[in-house]
Amino acid sequence: MASLPEELALLAHDDTTGRDRSGGHLELGLAGAVLYELALAGRVGVESGKVRVLDSAPTGDPVVDAGLAAIGADKPRIARVTVERTAKGLKRTVLDALVARGALRHERGKALGLFPLNRYLPQTPDPKADARARLSAAARTGRAFDDRTKALLSLVSAIRIDAAAFPDRASRPSRKELKAMGGDSWVGEAVRKAVSHKDAASAAAASSGGGA
């Protein structure tokens, strides 16, 4: 079974173009997926407003365990900051792992003949079929039947990849419905705050540059 970071990375990439459709937020979502894995396994939790390691035993997943080790080696931090710190370099790590095991095919090119372009296309059979089936079932019934699907719905909502995760517009839940189905987890809220923080910083930088 694919891990939550792997499922999110697969869902975020367009089936036809192989492009990341998260608007630059996939890495934050992947960090949230790592934290969800750790929280579901009882390895981390929030105490006194900060993320702390509750059990340092490895989970057996190298990506998730690297996140656990990094959190354990750092001082306790608020959840948004933990997401931001966990995110660094995570997209490349997860995508490389998916390519290595044959779930994705990596194609390099150039946009407009100038800018580097990376495409990650699904192999056959479709590696995201299981995740899509679980999300579709949740959309039909209005609820997720397991914690992993609930976590995935929360992350899809947080990094705004609903169009990629639900390519059939007619059956696609609204973002409000997605957020409700994902539940009130501290991880999902931390990812949403990290995304908003990044967007605000980008807008401020653009405004400052435009006024120079």
VEXDREN-2710 file (C-alpha; in Angstrom, 1 decimal):
% VEXDREN-2710
k/r/px/py/pz
1/MET/0.0/0.0/0.0
2/ALA/1.3/3.5/-0.9
3/SER/2.1/5.9/2.0
4/LEU/0.1/9.1/2.4
5/PRO/3.0/11.2/1.0
6/GLU/3.1/8.9/-2.1
7/GLU/-0.7/9.1/-2.6
8/LEU/-0.7/12.8/-2.3
9/ALA/2.2/13.2/-4.8
10/LEU/0.4/11.0/-7.2
11/LEU/-2.9/12.8/-6.9
12/ALA/-1.2/16.2/-7.3
13/HIS/0.2/15.4/-10.8
14/ASP/-2.0/15.8/-13.8
15/ASP/-2.8/12.5/-15.6
16/THR/-2.1/13.9/-19.1
17/THR/0.5/16.6/-18.7
18/GLY/2.4/15.1/-15.7
19/ARG/2.6/18.6/-14.2
20/ASP/2.2/19.4/-10.5
21/ARG/-1.2/21.1/-10.0
22/SER/-0.7/22.3/-6.4
23/GLY/0.4/25.8/-7.3
24/GLY/3.7/25.3/-5.5
25/HIS/2.2/23.9/-2.3
26/LEU/2.9/20.2/-2.8
27/GLU/5.9/20.1/-0.6
28/LEU/3.9/21.5/2.3
29/GLY/1.2/19.0/1.7
30/LEU/3.8/16.2/1.7
31/ALA/5.1/17.4/5.0
32/GLY/1.5/17.2/6.3
33/ALA/1.2/13.7/5.0
34/VAL/4.4/12.7/6.9
35/LEU/3.0/14.2/10.1
36/TYR/-0.4/12.5/9.5
37/GLU/1.5/9.2/9.2
38/LEU/3.4/9.9/12.4
39/ALA/0.2/11.0/14.3
40/LEU/-1.8/8.0/13.2
41/ALA/1.1/5.8/14.3
42/GLY/1.2/7.5/17.7
43/ARG/4.7/8.8/17.2
44/VAL/3.9/12.6/17.4
45/GLY/1.3/14.8/18.9
46/VAL/0.6/18.3/20.1
47/GLU/1.3/19.2/23.7
48/SER/1.2/22.7/25.1
49/GLY/0.7/24.0/21.6
50/LYS/3.8/22.4/20.1
51/VAL/4.6/19.3/18.2
52/ARG/6.4/16.7/20.3
53/VAL/7.7/13.2/19.7
54/LEU/5.6/10.7/21.8
55/ASP/7.4/7.6/20.6
56/SER/10.7/7.6/18.8
57/ALA/10.4/4.0/17.5
58/PRO/10.8/3.8/13.7
59/THR/7.7/3.1/11.6
60/GLY/9.5/1.3/8.9
61/ASP/9.0/3.9/6.2
62/PRO/12.3/5.7/5.5
63/VAL/10.6/9.0/4.5
64/VAL/8.3/9.1/7.5
65/ASP/11.1/8.0/9.8
66/ALA/13.4/10.7/8.5
67/GLY/10.7/13.2/9.5
68/LEU/10.4/11.7/12.9
69/ALA/14.1/11.9/13.5
70/ALA/14.2/15.5/12.4
71/ILE/11.4/16.5/14.7
72/GLY/13.0/14.6/17.6
73/ALA/16.4/16.4/17.0
74/ASP/14.7/19.8/16.9
75/LYS/13.2/21.8/19.7
76/PRO/9.3/21.6/20.0
77/ARG/7.7/24.0/17.6
78/ILE/4.2/25.1/16.7
79/ALA/2.6/22.9/14.1
80/ARG/2.8/25.3/11.1
81/VAL/6.5/25.7/11.6
82/THR/7.0/22.0/12.0
83/VAL/5.2/21.6/8.6
84/GLU/7.5/24.1/7.0
85/ARG/10.6/22.6/8.4
86/THR/9.6/19.1/7.5
87/ALA/8.8/20.1/3.9
88/LYS/12.3/21.0/2.9
89/GLY/13.5/18.7/0.1
90/LEU/10.5/16.4/0.5
91/LYS/9.0/16.7/-3.0
92/ARG/12.1/15.5/-4.7
93/THR/12.6/12.6/-2.2
94/VAL/9.0/11.3/-2.6
95/LEU/8.9/11.7/-6.4
96/ASP/12.3/10.0/-6.8
97/ALA/11.0/7.1/-4.7
98/LEU/7.9/6.8/-6.9
99/VAL/10.0/6.8/-10.1
100/ALA/12.4/4.2/-8.6
101/ARG/9.6/1.7/-8.0
102/GLY/8.0/2.3/-11.4
103/ALA/4.8/4.2/-10.2
104/LEU/5.8/7.3/-12.2
105/ARG/7.8/8.0/-15.3
106/HIS/10.0/11.2/-15.2
107/GLU/10.3/13.1/-18.4
108/ARG/12.5/16.3/-18.7
109/GLY/11.9/19.0/-21.2
110/LYS/11.7/22.8/-21.6
111/ALA/8.8/25.1/-21.6
112/LEU/8.8/27.6/-24.5
113/GLY/12.2/26.1/-25.3
114/LEU/13.8/27.9/-22.4
115/PHE/12.6/26.9/-19.0
116/PRO/13.3/23.4/-17.4
117/LEU/10.1/21.3/-17.3
118/ASN/9.6/18.2/-15.3
119/ARG/6.8/15.8/-16.0
120/TYR/5.8/12.9/-13.8
121/LEU/3.4/10.6/-15.7
122/PRO/1.6/7.6/-14.2
123/GLN/2.5/4.2/-15.3
124/THR/0.2/1.3/-16.0
125/PRO/-1.7/0.1/-14.0
126/ASP/-2.7/3.5/-12.6
127/PRO/-0.8/3.9/-9.3
128/LYS/-3.4/6.4/-8.0
129/ALA/-6.4/4.2/-8.7
130/ASP/-6.8/3.1/-5.0
131/ALA/-6.6/6.6/-3.6
132/ARG/-9.0/7.9/-6.2
133/ALA/-11.5/5.1/-5.4
134/ARG/-11.4/5.9/-1.7
135/LEU/-11.9/9.6/-2.4
136/SER/-14.7/9.0/-4.8
137/ALA/-16.5/6.7/-2.2
138/ALA/-16.1/9.5/0.4
139/ALA/-17.5/12.0/-2.1
140/ARG/-20.5/9.8/-2.9
141/THR/-21.4/9.2/0.8
142/GLY/-20.3/12.5/2.3
143/ARG/-17.9/10.9/4.7
144/ALA/-14.5/9.0/4.9
145/PHE/-14.7/5.5/6.3
146/ASP/-11.1/5.4/7.6
147/ASP/-8.5/7.7/9.1
148/ARG/-6.1/7.5/6.1
149/THR/-8.8/8.6/3.6
150/LYS/-9.8/11.4/6.0
151/ALA/-6.2/12.6/6.2
152/LEU/-5.9/12.5/2.4
153/LEU/-9.1/14.5/2.0
154/SER/-7.8/17.0/4.4
155/LEU/-4.5/17.4/2.5
156/VAL/-6.3/17.6/-0.9
157/SER/-8.3/20.5/0.6
158/ALA/-5.3/22.2/2.2
159/ILE/-3.2/22.4/-0.9
160/ARG/-6.1/22.9/-3.2
161/ILE/-5.7/20.0/-5.6
162/ASP/-9.4/19.1/-5.7
163/ALA/-9.5/19.4/-9.5
164/ALA/-6.5/17.0/-9.9
165/ALA/-7.8/14.6/-7.3
166/PHE/-11.4/14.6/-8.6
167/PRO/-11.0/15.0/-12.4
168/ASP/-14.8/14.4/-13.0
169/ARG/-16.1/17.9/-12.3
170/ALA/-19.7/16.6/-11.9
171/SER/-18.8/14.5/-8.9
172/ARG/-16.2/16.8/-7.4
173/PRO/-17.0/18.0/-3.9
174/SER/-16.8/21.6/-3.0
175/ARG/-13.8/22.8/-1.0
176/LYS/-16.0/23.3/1.9
177/GLU/-17.3/19.7/1.7
178/LEU/-13.7/18.5/1.3
179/LYS/-12.6/20.3/4.4
180/ALA/-15.6/18.9/6.4
181/MET/-14.9/15.3/5.3
182/GLY/-11.3/15.7/6.3
183/GLY/-12.2/16.5/9.9
184/ASP/-10.6/18.8/12.4
185/SER/-7.1/17.5/12.7
186/TRP/-4.2/19.7/13.9
187/VAL/-2.2/18.4/11.0
188/GLY/-4.6/19.6/8.3
189/GLU/-5.0/23.0/10.0
190/ALA/-1.2/23.3/10.2
191/VAL/-0.9/22.7/6.5
192/ARG/-3.6/25.2/5.7
193/LYS/-1.8/27.8/7.8
194/ALA/1.6/27.0/6.2
195/VAL/0.0/27.4/2.7
196/SER/-1.6/30.8/3.7
197/HIS/1.7/31.9/5.2
198/LYS/3.6/31.0/2.0
199/ASP/1.0/32.8/-0.1
200/ALA/1.2/35.9/2.0
201/ALA/5.0/36.0/1.9
202/SER/4.9/35.6/-1.9
203/ALA/2.4/38.4/-2.3
204/ALA/4.4/40.6/0.0
205/ALA/7.6/39.9/-2.0
206/ALA/5.8/40.6/-5.3
207/SER/4.4/43.8/-4.0
208/SER/7.8/44.9/-2.8
209/GLY/9.4/44.1/-6.1
210/GLY/6.7/45.8/-8.0
211/GLY/7.2/49.0/-6.1
212/ALA/10.9/49.1/-6.5
END
